[in-house]
Amino acid sequence: MGISSIADLLDTVQHSEALAFLKTLPDETINSIITSPPYFGQRDYGEEGQIGLEETAQEYVDALVTVFREAKRVLKKDGTFWLNIGDSYVGATSQHREGGSQGKNSRYSRKHMNGVPTTGRSKRNKAFYAMGLPMKSLVGMPWRVAFALQNDGWLLRCDIVWHRPSSSESVKDRPTHAHEYIFMFSKNQHYYYDRSSMLTDTGANIQSVWRVTGSPFTGSHCATFPPELIEPIILASCPEDGVVFDPFGGSGTVGVVCREHGRHFLLCDISYENVELARKRVTEGITKNDKKRLQSVSLEQQLLPLFQNLNSSST
Ligand SMILES: C[S@@+](CC[C@H](N)C(=O)[O-])C[C@H]1O[C@@H](n2cnc3c(N)ncnc32)[C@H](O)[C@@H]1O
């Protein structure tokens, strides 16, 4: 059943499937949505209704579009939506250190998944072959999702490239893939945007390539984004006392950073394990390492090195 005000939900982490939870929220109450959904075919959270293990890539895209359509309804007229999403290669055994594919015998799975069964790489590859993509092909999933959201009425304002120099991928026949996207969408042509949070140290407008090196929180069974990646976004997209919503809250990074900056947050996640972890993080405040990073790193656009260390691999 729907509620008429979100006052009682402010600064909480709700245990719920995203679409079902969104349906309970009133229209136009959220200032900003910042989120990182599960990537396609990479992880089994072991939950009914989870996103990411659809049979086809189109079903995955459709599921995200449906969630974000409902999110648009709850977003204020002047709100913005920031979507972090990374790409993958057909047949890849690893992508990034925190976001590698999850074959059930992969080192990452053994370490982090505690034996949770995963449908793994072969299912994902089958879906990619069905799309006509051969082995080694870059899928372009972020753009597939972005175009689908555009077609659904979102206004795509920027494709921010999150340069992750710590990428552990090793290849010999192409450059090492070391970035993800953060798509900035708005509901309307005019929206809340505090530009002062998006300036470099010299006062110039921030550019669209962000080199953020801070390692994300690692004590979680999901890929987390680092606090300093979303800090300027929270400041620019949500006024003080406004509300930031993350429908795929994970370990609660959005809540942790909102709390540091006097913004309200509302998070939900389908996994109770993650909800408990997020509640702990947001109530106990920022962890020691999180704090160190937020103090020492000021986000500034840096020149991308033309050549990084290229290691070896096959996708
Ligand atoms: C990539 S993680 C988010 C990480 C988060 N940005 C952080 O920094 O911790 C994706 C999360 O989505 C959750 N999830 C998957 N399907 C969901 C659904 N249908 N509704 C809500 N949460 C879902 C997973 O449990 C997981 O915690």
PDBQT file of the ligand as one rigid body, heavy atoms in Angstrom, charges set to zero:
ROOT
HETATM    1  C1  LIG A 401      26.188  -3.447  -7.227  1.00  0.00    +0.000 C 
HETATM    2  S1  LIG A 401      25.343  -3.680  -5.700  1.00  0.00    +0.000 S 
HETATM    3  C2  LIG A 401      25.171  -2.029  -5.089  1.00  0.00    +0.000 C 
HETATM    4  C3  LIG A 401      26.401  -1.560  -4.353  1.00  0.00    +0.000 C 
HETATM    5  C4  LIG A 401      26.307  -0.196  -3.710  1.00  0.00    +0.000 C 
HETATM    6  N1  LIG A 401      26.367   0.853  -4.711  1.00  0.00    +0.000 N 
HETATM    7  C5  LIG A 401      27.437  -0.009  -2.690  1.00  0.00    +0.000 C 
HETATM    8  O1  LIG A 401      28.283   0.884  -2.840  1.00  0.00    +0.000 OA
HETATM    9  O2  LIG A 401      27.487  -0.814  -1.746  1.00  0.00    +0.000 OA
HETATM   10  C6  LIG A 401      23.746  -4.133  -6.239  1.00  0.00    +0.000 C 
HETATM   11  C7  LIG A 401      22.773  -4.468  -5.115  1.00  0.00    +0.000 C 
HETATM   12  O3  LIG A 401      21.490  -4.665  -5.702  1.00  0.00    +0.000 OA
HETATM   13  C8  LIG A 401      20.783  -5.601  -4.910  1.00  0.00    +0.000 C 
HETATM   14  N2  LIG A 401      19.657  -6.097  -5.721  1.00  0.00    +0.000 N 
HETATM   15  C9  LIG A 401      19.653  -6.996  -6.728  1.00  0.00    +0.000 A 
HETATM   16  N3  LIG A 401      18.421  -7.101  -7.279  1.00  0.00    +0.000 NA
HETATM   17  C10 LIG A 401      17.631  -6.232  -6.581  1.00  0.00    +0.000 A 
HETATM   18  C11 LIG A 401      16.261  -5.872  -6.665  1.00  0.00    +0.000 A 
HETATM   19  N4  LIG A 401      15.448  -6.401  -7.601  1.00  0.00    +0.000 N 
HETATM   20  N5  LIG A 401      15.787  -4.952  -5.786  1.00  0.00    +0.000 NA
HETATM   21  C12 LIG A 401      16.597  -4.392  -4.843  1.00  0.00    +0.000 A 
HETATM   22  N6  LIG A 401      17.886  -4.712  -4.712  1.00  0.00    +0.000 NA
HETATM   23  C13 LIG A 401      18.410  -5.608  -5.575  1.00  0.00    +0.000 A 
HETATM   24  C14 LIG A 401      21.824  -6.617  -4.486  1.00  0.00    +0.000 C 
HETATM   25  O4  LIG A 401      21.436  -7.302  -3.316  1.00  0.00    +0.000 OA
HETATM   26  C15 LIG A 401      23.062  -5.714  -4.302  1.00  0.00    +0.000 C 
HETATM   27  O5  LIG A 401      23.204  -5.367  -2.951  1.00  0.00    +0.000 OA
ENDROOT
TORSDOF 0
